[in-house]
Amino acid sequence: MVNPEVYFIEEKDAGKRLDVFLATVTGLTRSQIGKIIDQAQVKVNDKVVTKAGYKLKLQEKVAFIPPLLQALELTPEPIPLDILYEDEHLIVVNKSPGLVVHPAPGHFQGTLVHALLYHCPNLSGIGGVKRPGIVHRLDKDTSGVLVVAKDDQTHQGLSHQFKERVVKKQYLALVFGIPTRSQGKIDFSLGRHPKDRKKISIRTKKPRIAVTLWQLKEEFSSASLLLCEPKTGRTHQIRVHLAVIGHPILGDPIYFRKSKLNQIKSKSLRTLLWQVPRLMLHAWRLEFMHPVTQKNMTFEAPLPSDMVTFIQQLRSQKENHA
């Protein structure tokens, strides 16, 4: 038998909807609370209430029976993790390139979620399910900083920060060509490509505002290292925005046309850029407020070895053609 959680309505909560109040104090979503109310798991002054919109009165007693934690039907896997920080509420990892974040068709094993289930056996649960709370994602071949919630309160808090765009994200990208300016702002709206659903495009029937700031960090021969700061969080945002301004990310299998490399006169440089091993994009820095401790947190992930090696090769090519 699960013991109920009991709350007494104070003046600041009088007049609130029952589901709104319970969502606030428990960290669950209103839809989750609604299901619990429908299941007659909530009492007000010892009487079952089945209306989510019930208006609470001063000094009423609300008894709430929390849902049992359900096991997620995934098998934990001992996949190595590069952990930048961890406490009882969240974990910050430096995701390696090639690691898929969440199970999806074609990737039902070997994901970051499988690794986290193994590393964090005592998860308190997200939405009543024993699982890590993924609040943002990185593409399979994108490396770098990723924060994951361990409980509902942290999940709700982080999700709110991402939604309100107060989380600061900075990426390092190796791109084709050299911009004519040292910095810029890209504000093309994005959405699904009208014909190819796997692509994101500025030519879309349902455009959504997307803004990316960028700075030139280093020039090479026919390539550059850019620092990018997305102000919105659209799918493939940095990849599409950079491609639109003529500087697609090297190794991007979707938005970089390798025919562009034919513009390069040097055969050795052309060969080097042709052989880029993967998408050269790295989530370098992440800043957010800890939802529980309210402390400002900043994390940086060093560039992965393949990007470091490739940058060294680009520097050598520049010196040889100086």
N, C-alpha and C positions, 0 to 999 in steps of 0.2 A: 504494500500500500504506500503510495507516494504522499508525503505530507504536503498540505497546501501552503502556498506563500500568502501571508495575510498583510493587507495594507489598510490604513485608516485614512480617509479622504480629508486632506487639509484644505484651507481656504483657497489656496492657489490652484487646486485641482477641481474644486466644486464647479459643476456645470459642464465639465468635459465629457465627451463620449467615453463609454466604457472601453472600447477597443483602442482608442487613442491613448488613454491613460495607461492601460496595460502594456501597450507597445513601448511607451516611454520608459516605464519602470523595469521591464523585463529584457528589452533589447531585441525582442522578436518583431517581425513585421506585422502590419495590421491584418494582412491576409492570413498569416499563421495564427494570430490571436482570434480571428473570426472563426477559423475551423475549430479551435478549442472551445469557444463560446457555443458553437453549434452542437458540440459534443457534450454539452451540459457540464462542463468542467469549471465553471465560474459561478460563484455565489456572491450575492450582495445582501448583507445582513442575514446570512444563513439561508437565503432563498435562491434557488437556481435562476439565473437570468440568461436568456437565450437571444437577446437583442443586442447586437454590437453597438447600436446607437443609443443605448440607455444612458440618460444624463445623470451623472453622479451628484450626490448631495453631500453637504458638509457633515463630517464625522461618520459617514457610512463605512461599514467594514466590507472590504472586498477580499474574498478568498479565491485564490487561483491555483489550480493544480497543473504544474508544469508537465509538458509532454515527456514521455520516456525517450531517452536517447536511442536512436536507431543506428544500427551498424550499416556502413556503406559497403555495397557489394563490390569491393575492389580489394585485391590482395596487396598488402604492403610489400615493397621491394627494397632491398638494401642498396639503393643507388647512391653513390657518394654525393655529398652536398658541400658547397663552399659557403659556409655560414658566416655572415658579416656581423649579425647580432641576433640574440634570442632572449626572450623572457617568457613568463607564463601566459602572456596575452598575444604575442606576435613573434614572427621570425622573419628576418631579412636575409635573403640569399643572393649570391652572385651566380645567376643562371649561366650554365655553360652553353655554348652554341651547339645546336643540334638536339637539345632537350625540349620536348613538347611540354607545355605547361599543364594542359588539362586533357583527360581522355576524350577522344573524338574518333569518328570513323577512320580506320586505318592506323589508329594509335590507341589501342585499348590496353597497352602495357608500356612500361618503361617511361612513364611521364613524371613530371615534378610532383604531381599529386600522389602517385604511388610511393615516391621517395619520402614525401612528408608524412604519409601515413605510417611508414616504418620508423622514421626518426622521432615522430611525436605520438607515441602510443596512448598518451593520456589527454587527447583532445576533448574539450568540454562540449564540442558540437556547434554546428552552424545550422540554424533553422531546424533544430531537433534531430539532425543527422551528424554522426561522428565523421567529420571531414574537415580539411583545412579550408579556410575562407579565402578564395581567390578574388581579389578586388580589382586587379588590373593584370594584363597579360603582355607577354612579349612573344613575337613570332618565333617559330622553331629555331631559325638560324640567327636570331638576334640574341646577343649575350647581355649580361649586366644585372643591375640591382632590381630586385623584386621583393615586395613586402607581402606577407600572407598572415591573415588573422587566425587565431586559435579558438576564439570564442565569439558568441553573438554580439556582445557589446562592442568589441574591437572591430568586428566585421562591419557593423552598422556605422561606427564612427569613421572608419577609413573610407567606406563607400560614400559617405556624405562629403568628405573632404575632396574626393576625386570628382564627385558630381558638381560640387561648388567651385571646382578648378582652383583650389588653394594649395594643392600638392604641386611642388616644383620639380619638374623632370628635365634632365639635360642628357642629351645623347651625343656621341661622337660618331661621325659618318665619313667614310672615305668615298669620295664621289669622282665621277668623270669630269674632266675639264677644270678650269680655274675661273671663278667668278670675277667679274670686272669691278666689283665693290668689296669692301671688307666686311660688310654686314648687311642684313636686310630683313624684311618681313614678307611672309607669304600668306595671303588670306583668301585663297580660292576655296569656295565651298565644295564639299565632297559627298559622294554617295555611291551606291552600287552602279556599276557599268550597265547600261541599258540592254546589252546583248551578252556580255560575259559576266556571270554572277560571281566568279572568283576574283574579279578585278574591282578596284575602287577607281572612280574617275571624276573629273570636274564636269564631264558631260553626263549628267545623271538626271533622272526624272524627279528624284527626291533629294535635293541638295541640303546639306547641313553645314552650318558655319564651321570653318576650320582655320586656325591661325598657327603659324610656325615662325619663330624668330631664329635667325642663324648668324653665326660669326665665322669668318675665315681664320683658322688657327695655323695652318701650314700649307705652303704651296709645294708641289712636286712638278714633274714633267707630265703634263696632260692629266693631272689628278690633284685633288685637294683634300685636306682634313677639315671638316666643318664641325662646329659645336652647334647643336640644334636644340631649341627649347619649344616644345609644343605647348601652346596655351589651351588647346582643346585635346580631346583624346579619341579622335576618330580612327577607325581601322585603317592601317597602312598609311596613316597621315604623312609622316615624314618621307616615306618612300615615294608617295605620289607627288607631294609638293616639290621635292627636289627634282623629280623627273620633269615636272611641268616647267620649271625654270631652266631646263637644259642641263642639269647636273645630277643625273640619276646615280643612285648608290651602286658602287662597283659590286658585282656578283649578284645583283638582284635578278632572280630568274623570271620575274613578271614585268617589271617596269624599265629594265635596261636592255636596249637593243645592242647586241654586240657588233652590229654592223657599224656603229659609231667608231669602233676601234680602227676602222680602215682609214680614218682621217690622220692617224699617227704615222709619221714617216719612219721612225726608228723601229726596226724589226724586233729588236730585243725588248723594247718597252711594250710594243704591241703584243708580243708573246706573253710578257709578264701579266699585263692586264687581262689578257684572254684567259689566263689560268687562275684567276681569283677563285679561291676554294669555296667561298660562301658569301652571303650577304654581309657586307662590311659595315654593320651597324651595331653599336654598343650602348646600352643604357648606363651611362657613366655615373650620374649623380641623382639622388632622390631625397627630397626634403618634405617632411610632414610633421604633424603634431600627434604625439602618442595619445590615442583616444582615452586611455585610462589615467596615465600619470600627468597628462597635459604638458609634457615636455616637448620642446622642438627637437626633432631628430634629423640628422643629416648623414647620409651614407654615400660612399664613393667606391666603385668597383674598378680595379685596375684593368687595363686593356688585356684581353686574352692573348695568349702567345701567338696565335696565327695572325692577328692583326698587327702585333708588335713586329713580327718577322716581315710582314708585307710592307709596313711603313719603312723599315730599314732598307728593304730592297728598292723602294721608291726613292729614298734619299740617295742611294748609291747610283741609281739611274740618272738622277738630277745632276749629281756631281760629274758623272761621265759625259753628260751632254752640256755641261756649263761652258 
